[in-house]
């Protein structure tokens, strides 16, 4: 074996050992890059990233932060390559070496020191509720796991409040986690810090067990997918859109206010749709709201455009013209809708930013499903 090739082969082996061995199945057909939502707007190529990882070539570091883990490529790969696992393993190698991009360092540092990615005060996690809502206790129907984003991000705090008020009207018993709760950790694992993810996971699993949580309700699809696919445990995990649909069907929540022909289009979040298979519940909710007309965009359900916030993208800096959320807002505007609805805190943040960037504030509003349902309740 040529000694000149040794460092590259060692790199390739290290990627495989970090969980990225799936690259060995890739035969470079290019389906991944052909379906990647980034291809039309950036020079990022997932096919090239895989090729570089197969042989351990230099240049990986120039591509490794482009992926938002939207799962387009995974679902379409004819060889079943778990491409997201490869991306995470590559990032793990570089993140461990202290090569995180500047825009991600404060996010990871905050998670390590405060247990949340927003540099929020640990003791203020539940301040958005101002003591109005109970903490979870064993025997309650649901532990309502409000994610860090709805606890600390000012825009998404409105989603937390709307969802809590709906729960109060539902007749269910529920409670919030205490301030010892931490981020689900999904983004930090996606950017490659596996050790920190395991510490966060251990903390939260301990809280679930100690509290006797049997059902966990999440507002974030990222928490949903992480708890179901990464945590294990015995508790049932439900997304808020699934519960909302059930509450409306059972009559426990009765939207009665007529919205007067409000045109709404719905954006499928990657982690609620492709990662978790939930497409119908959000649409059934919108159809149940009086005076709301659902108008669909061209790319919906499995074909839905990624907002760009996954895989650490919410905290990444993107150049002008390289924002998937801008494209999604333009698609929404083309439907004639005045409300762009979704069901993910990351999507809310990304899409609202693009509405401002495109100066479209007077043409379309971004709303979470919970906000639309709450606004349709009398009293």
Order of alpha helices (4+ residues) and beta strands (2+ residues): alpha-alpha-alpha-alpha-alpha-alpha-beta-alpha-alpha-beta-alpha-alpha-beta-alpha-beta-alpha-beta-alpha-beta-alpha-beta-alpha-beta-alpha
